[in-house]
Amino acid sequence: MTKEEQIKKSFDSSSSNSSLVHLNTQEADQFIDNMVDESVILKNSRVVKMEKPQKKIAKLGIANDIFHPATSGTALDESKRIEAGANQIELVSKEIIGEVLILDDELEDNIEWANFKDHLMRMIAKKWANQLESVGLYARKTWEKNTLYDLFDWYIKLITTYWCVVDAAIWFADRHVAKDKLAKLYKSLPTKYRQYIDTMYTPNDLIIDYETLYEATMNAVDRKWAFWVPFTKAPLLRTERPVVKTGGGSTTIASWWATAAQKTVTVVAVTNFEVWDIVTLDLWWDTEFSSAIASIDTTNKVLTLIDNLPYDYDAGVTVKETTLNGSDIIITPKNNLIWWIQRDITIEPERLARLRGTLFVITMRTDFQIEEPQSAWILTNLLVRD
């Protein structure tokens, strides 16, 4: 049996003429587990499998006060009681659709039928997991739903919304990772949460920088963790986020909109901007977008970018010169990050003969949440060493 025939058999539906497959509960759970296993952050998060689009779950109660002094014959004051509603999180999933291309060469030869389908589903889950982890980190909900990143509020967005941020570009003389910066991050946590902190999600390059910094000194600094919190390598944490350039150009959009799909932005001033500078619109907000300047019309104060704008931008939106070299470290209890997904998952294959592969269209419902935002902090604007 050829790989094409094996794939077709995997998605054959005797009840209809369609190859669309609705995963049953067992298959859906296995598919979810496969995705979780392929993702560093999702694997460590609290994963909630849902039967319906909405569900209420109990908070784990990080640092909640439960017990109080008792008085004989007197009931606990109502103000001190933990209300059921306040101790729950309501999850509301959103439908998403995606495509995964599996080439014939990626599927192993001589796999028996029973194992072939499992191997195929693992391949699909592996590729899908990377996108979901990236979305979980960097999505920011906007009014325009152009991409998957516009549909959700990311973990980093939720953390920064509560101002749980230590900015290396502001607080320190340099932006390189070092123990003093990690100390500032750890000490920024409210003390009641510190005993629950069990990971620092860190880009691989920053872990390398930390190790090489202290292995060359006589200081007894453990290079695998800091302040009893271990580093967890998170390859999908980016190292090219925008950081404001000291002394660079800074302005706002003028009194009319900059329109999506165009490359021009009319601004209040073009002082300190030059061709090929990187500029970021709406830095740190939901419609953040970075591009290089292709040309400058100094008379009309128009910046022409090399990329099309992804959104409409209103007057007053910031335009700042930046460098694309920012990195982040997230410190949190692992189960503080919540990823939920509905078991109603469908997969449909489409054969692409010329590519010698199969495109799998996947639909599911999912979302992301943080149980206790104040117990998750981010050290931002770090710089990877050359």
C-alpha positions in Angstrom: 0.0 0.0 0.0 1.4 3.4 -1.0 1.6 6.3 1.4 -1.1 8.1 -0.5 -3.4 5.0 -0.1 -2.5 4.7 3.6 -3.4 8.4 4.2 -6.7 8.0 2.2 -7.6 4.9 4.3 -6.8 6.8 7.5 -9.4 9.4 6.5 -11.9 7.2 4.8 -15.5 7.8 6.0 -17.9 5.1 5.1 -20.8 7.2 6.2 -20.3 10.0 3.7 -18.5 10.9 0.5 -16.4 13.4 2.4 -12.9 12.8 3.8 -13.7 15.1 6.7 -13.0 13.3 10.0 -14.4 14.3 13.3 -12.1 12.9 16.0 -13.8 11.0 18.7 -13.1 11.8 22.4 -10.2 9.3 22.6 -8.7 10.4 19.3 -9.1 14.1 20.2 -7.4 13.5 23.6 -4.5 11.7 22.0 -4.1 14.5 19.4 -4.2 17.1 22.1 -1.6 15.2 24.1 0.6 14.9 21.1 0.5 18.7 20.6 1.2 19.3 24.2 4.2 16.9 24.1 5.7 18.9 21.2 5.5 22.3 23.0 7.7 23.4 25.8 5.3 26.0 27.3 2.0 24.1 26.6 3.5 21.0 28.1 4.0 22.9 31.4 0.8 24.8 31.3 -2.5 23.8 32.8 -4.3 22.0 29.9 -8.1 21.9 30.1 -10.0 19.7 27.6 -13.5 20.9 27.1 -16.6 19.2 25.8 -18.4 22.5 25.0 -17.3 26.0 23.9 -17.7 27.4 27.4 -16.7 26.0 30.7 -16.0 27.2 34.3 -13.0 25.8 36.1 -11.8 26.2 39.6 -8.8 28.3 40.3 -5.9 26.5 42.0 -5.8 29.2 44.6 -2.3 30.5 44.4 -1.6 32.3 47.6 -5.3 32.6 48.6 -6.1 33.1 52.2 -8.4 30.4 53.3 -8.2 30.2 57.1 -8.9 33.0 59.6 -9.1 33.3 63.4 -12.1 31.5 64.8 -14.5 32.8 67.5 -16.5 30.2 69.4 -20.2 30.3 68.5 -19.6 32.9 65.7 -19.7 32.1 62.0 -17.0 33.3 59.6 -17.7 36.8 58.4 -19.1 36.8 54.9 -16.4 39.2 53.8 -13.7 36.7 54.5 -15.4 33.8 52.6 -14.1 32.7 49.3 -17.0 33.1 46.9 -17.5 30.3 44.4 -17.8 32.6 41.5 -14.7 34.6 42.4 -12.7 31.4 42.7 -13.6 30.3 39.2 -12.4 31.1 35.7 -14.8 31.1 32.8 -13.2 29.7 29.6 -14.7 30.7 26.3 -13.0 29.1 23.3 -12.7 30.5 19.8 -12.8 28.6 16.5 -9.6 28.5 14.5 -8.6 26.8 11.3 -5.2 25.9 10.0 -3.3 23.9 7.4 -0.4 21.5 7.8 1.6 20.1 4.9 3.0 16.6 5.3 5.4 15.5 2.5 5.5 11.8 1.6 9.2 11.8 2.4 8.4 12.8 6.0 6.5 9.6 6.6 8.6 6.6 7.4 8.5 3.6 5.2 7.5 0.1 6.2 5.2 1.1 9.1 2.4 -1.3 9.8 -1.1 0.0 9.3 -1.9 0.2 13.0 1.1 2.4 13.6 0.9 4.4 10.4 -2.2 6.4 11.4 -0.7 7.1 14.8 2.6 8.2 13.2 0.7 10.5 10.8 -1.4 12.1 13.5 1.8 12.8 15.5 3.4 14.5 12.5 0.3 16.7 12.1 0.3 17.5 15.9 4.0 18.3 15.9 3.7 21.0 13.2 0.5 22.4 14.6 1.9 22.6 18.1 4.7 25.1 17.2 2.1 27.6 15.8 -0.1 27.2 18.8 2.7 27.9 21.2 3.8 31.0 19.2 0.2 32.2 19.2 -0.1 31.6 22.9 3.0 33.8 23.5 2.5 36.6 21.0 -1.2 36.9 20.0 -2.9 40.2 20.8 -6.6 40.6 20.3 -7.6 43.3 17.8 -10.8 44.5 16.1 -9.4 43.2 12.8 -9.1 39.4 12.5 -6.4 39.2 9.8 -4.4 36.4 11.3 -4.6 34.0 14.2 -2.6 36.4 16.3 -5.4 38.9 16.1 -7.9 36.5 17.8 -6.4 36.0 21.2 -4.7 37.8 24.1 -1.3 36.2 24.5 0.4 35.2 27.7 2.8 38.1 27.4 0.0 40.6 26.6 -1.9 39.4 29.7 1.2 39.8 31.9 2.0 43.3 30.6 -1.6 44.4 31.0 -1.1 44.2 34.7 2.3 46.0 34.4 4.2 43.0 35.7 7.3 44.1 33.8 10.9 44.8 34.4 12.4 46.6 31.5 16.2 46.0 31.0 16.4 49.0 28.7 15.2 51.3 31.5 16.5 49.9 34.7 20.1 48.9 33.8 23.2 50.3 32.1 23.2 47.5 29.5 20.6 45.0 28.3 22.6 41.7 28.6 21.3 39.0 30.8 23.0 38.8 34.2 22.1 37.9 37.8 21.4 41.4 38.9 18.6 41.7 36.3 17.1 38.3 37.4 17.3 39.5 41.0 15.2 42.6 40.1 12.7 40.4 38.3 12.4 37.9 41.2 12.1 40.7 43.8 9.4 42.4 41.8 7.1 39.4 42.5 4.8 39.9 45.5 6.3 37.8 48.3 3.2 35.7 48.7 3.7 34.2 45.2 7.4 33.5 45.4 7.2 30.0 46.9 5.1 28.9 43.9 7.4 30.1 41.2 9.0 27.1 39.5 10.2 28.2 36.1 11.8 30.9 34.0 10.9 30.5 30.4 14.1 31.7 28.6 15.2 31.8 24.9 18.0 29.4 24.2 20.5 32.2 23.3 20.0 34.0 26.6 20.7 30.7 28.5 23.9 30.4 26.5 24.8 34.0 27.4 24.2 33.4 31.1 26.3 30.2 31.1 29.2 31.8 29.3 29.1 34.9 31.4 29.6 33.1 34.7 31.7 30.1 33.6 34.5 32.5 32.8 34.5 33.9 36.4 35.4 32.6 39.8 32.0 33.5 41.1 30.0 30.5 42.5 27.0 31.2 40.3 24.9 28.2 39.3 24.2 28.5 35.6 21.1 26.3 35.5 18.9 28.4 37.7 18.7 31.6 39.7 17.2 32.2 43.1 16.0 28.6 43.3 14.1 28.9 40.0 15.4 26.8 37.1 15.7 28.0 33.5 13.3 26.3 31.0 14.5 26.5 27.4 11.7 28.0 25.3 12.9 28.1 21.7 9.9 30.0 20.4 10.5 33.0 22.6 11.7 35.6 20.1 15.0 37.5 20.2 14.0 40.1 17.7 11.2 42.1 19.4 11.3 45.9 18.9 13.1 48.0 21.4 13.1 51.8 21.4 16.4 53.2 20.0 18.0 55.8 22.3 18.1 59.1 20.5 16.1 57.8 17.6 13.1 59.3 15.9 9.8 59.5 17.7 6.5 61.0 16.5 2.8 60.2 16.0 0.5 59.7 13.1 -1.0 63.0 11.8 -4.6 63.9 11.9 -5.8 61.3 9.4 -5.6 57.6 9.3 -2.8 55.4 7.9 -4.7 52.8 5.9 -4.2 49.1 5.9 -2.5 47.5 2.8 -0.7 50.8 2.1 2.9 51.6 2.8 2.7 55.3 3.5 2.3 56.9 7.0 1.8 60.7 7.4 3.4 61.8 10.6 3.6 64.9 12.7 7.4 65.2 12.3 10.2 63.3 10.5 13.1 64.6 12.7 15.8 62.0 13.4 14.3 59.5 10.9 16.5 58.2 8.1 16.0 55.8 5.2 16.4 52.1 6.3 15.7 53.0 10.0 13.3 50.5 11.6 10.2 52.1 12.9 7.5 50.5 15.1 3.9 51.7 15.1 1.8 51.4 18.3 4.7 49.9 20.2 3.6 47.5 23.0 -0.1 47.8 22.0 -2.4 45.5 20.2 -1.6 46.7 16.6 2.1 46.8 17.0 3.9 46.6 13.6 7.5 47.1 12.6 9.0 47.8 9.2 12.0 49.7 7.6 11.7 53.1 6.0 12.1 53.0 2.2 11.9 56.7 1.6 11.0 60.0 3.4 9.0 62.9 2.0 10.3 65.7 4.3 8.0 68.3 2.8 4.7 66.4 3.4 6.1 64.5 6.4 5.4 61.1 4.8 7.2 57.9 5.7 7.1 55.2 3.0 7.7 51.7 4.5 9.0 48.6 2.7 6.0 46.6 4.0 2.2 47.1 3.8 0.5 48.2 6.9 -1.5 45.3 8.4 -4.1 47.5 10.1 -5.7 51.0 10.0 -4.0 53.4 12.3 -5.7 56.4 13.8 -4.2 59.8 14.4 -2.1 59.9 17.6 -0.7 56.4 17.3 3.0 56.4 18.1 5.7 55.9 15.5 9.1 55.2 17.1 12.5 54.3 15.8 13.5 50.8 17.1 16.0 48.0 16.9 14.7 44.5 16.4 16.8 42.7 19.0 14.6 42.4 22.1 14.3 39.2 24.2 12.2 38.3 27.2 12.3 36.0 30.2 9.0 35.0 31.8 8.9 33.9 35.5 5.8 32.1 36.7 4.3 29.0 38.3 4.0 26.6 35.4 0.3 25.8 36.0 -0.5 29.5 36.2 -0.7 29.5 32.4 -3.9 27.9 31.1 -4.5 26.5 27.7 -7.9 25.1 26.9 -9.1 23.3 23.9 -12.4 21.8 22.9 -12.4 18.1 21.9 -14.5 18.9 18.8 -11.6 18.6 16.3 -11.9 18.0 12.6 -9.2 17.1 10.1 -9.6 16.8 6.3 -6.8 15.9 3.9 -6.2 17.4 0.4 -3.7 15.6 -1.9 -1.1 17.8 -3.6 0.2 15.5 -6.2 2.8 17.9 -7.6 4.3 18.4 -4.2 4.1 14.7 -3.4 2.4 15.6 -0.1 -0.9 16.0 1.6 -2.4 19.2 3.0 -4.4 18.7 6.2 -7.0 21.3 7.1 -7.6 21.4 10.9 -10.4 23.1 12.8 -10.7 23.3 16.5 -11.7 25.7 19.3 -9.2 27.0 21.8 -8.0 30.0 23.9 -5.4 31.0 26.5 -5.6 32.5 30.0 -3.5 33.2 33.1 -5.0 32.3 36.5 -3.1 34.8 38.6 -1.5 37.6 36.4 0.3 39.1 39.4 2.3 35.9 39.9 3.7 36.0 36.3 6.4 38.6 35.5 8.4 39.4 32.5 12.0 40.7 32.1 11.9 42.4 28.8 14.1 44.2 26.2 17.1 41.9 26.9 19.8 41.8 24.2 21.6 38.6 23.0 25.3 39.1 23.0 27.1 39.0 19.6 
